[in-house]
């Protein structure tokens, strides 16, 4: 069912329930607010008491949870800066007065309920249950398969969440505040770019199983078919020791282009060892595949010669007001595009909280209603405003543009933009009626 279609019934019921609560007991239960004019209905994870360590002791507090890959999973090197950037983002919001709601204001706390998922769906589900009753929503839920493990609970309890992932499935979920294009359209654009720039005639997708890898592979297949290219998909597991099959396929089949959708360590094995065995085609890595530490690895020369990086927005050093605000807020840090992602992912939640506050309803239902009213989001130039469309049906709302970067040792995160936000013909013409995997 299209996103806009199931909203009609879900929100009619939800708003009717909220109206009953607001009429019968505005000051009690989950609403928590008073009954006077200009007061705001408060729900789970929102208090009149100030946040811990806030600069605004007269403000109330909105608690948002974070579930990320903070220690032992394949994306920990990205997840830690993602999380740190989100903390810096909301500190900036709080320093500027917080979220205004009539005569009241609320700071946002994203530090009290932070959990490590180890990039494991079962762990993700467990730690989500530990914090679910304490937060209004999730400022971050990292991973496609991990977030999929809690999506039914998010929907059942109206827990709006910002994903640290780009699967195309999120476009069909009201509670998910996705930003930037998804893996599917990103890969379509990568294939079109490869055809245009170096005449690719064959494409291989090397990818993790599940909706991260398969979404990217699905987009690559769509574009290959549209362009009349030969296409092969090779599924691979996690861990450098498990990449022998993928490397053998790359070297033996010699595709002109390999779309890599793995973690950085596994990408190093695939790119480095394939090059060492004589492969001379091009690799384009999907967003989370890159880490600047790869330029200090034994595979560095292979990346310099053969690799390009796709992504949903410009890298850490890009020249937009949002990038500049991020760098200023973070201060002296080792550049990482984890920071860039964490910062960019926070804008839609800010916009939704502001809309809910303006509506006088900081309950979960009120936040969800606010999300579905958003047709634009101010990303401070990191993305166009129309990238924040959560109101229209998926084929209209999905953002189809992506960025192509090339390896650049002088750039802060080892890549610089080769082509800024663009849409290739495959993505432009694709009828988006269901997830790509």
Buried (B, 14 or more C-beta within 10 A) or exposed (E): EBBBEBBEEBBEEBBEEBEEBBEEEBEEEBBBBBEEEEBBBBBBBBBBEBBEEBBBEEBBBBBBBBBBBBEEBBBBBBBBBBBBBBBBBBBBBBEEEBBBBEEBBBBBBBBBBBBBBBBBBEBBBBBBEEBBEEBBBBBBBBBBBBBBBBBEBBBEEBBBBBBBBBBBBBBBBBBBBBBBBBBBBBBBBBBBBBBEEEEBBBBBBBBBEBBBBBBBBBBBBBBBEBBEBEBBBBBBEBEBEEBEEBBBBBBEBBBBBBBBBBBBBBBBBBBBBBBBEEBEBBBBBBBBBBBBBBBEBEBBEBBBEBBBBBBBBBBBBBEBEBBEBBBEBBEEEEBBBBBBBBBBBBBBBBBBBBBBBBBBBBBBBBBBBBBBEBEBBBBBBBBEBEBBBBBBBBEEBBBBBBBBBBBBEEBBBBBBBBBEBBBBBBBBEBEBEEBBB
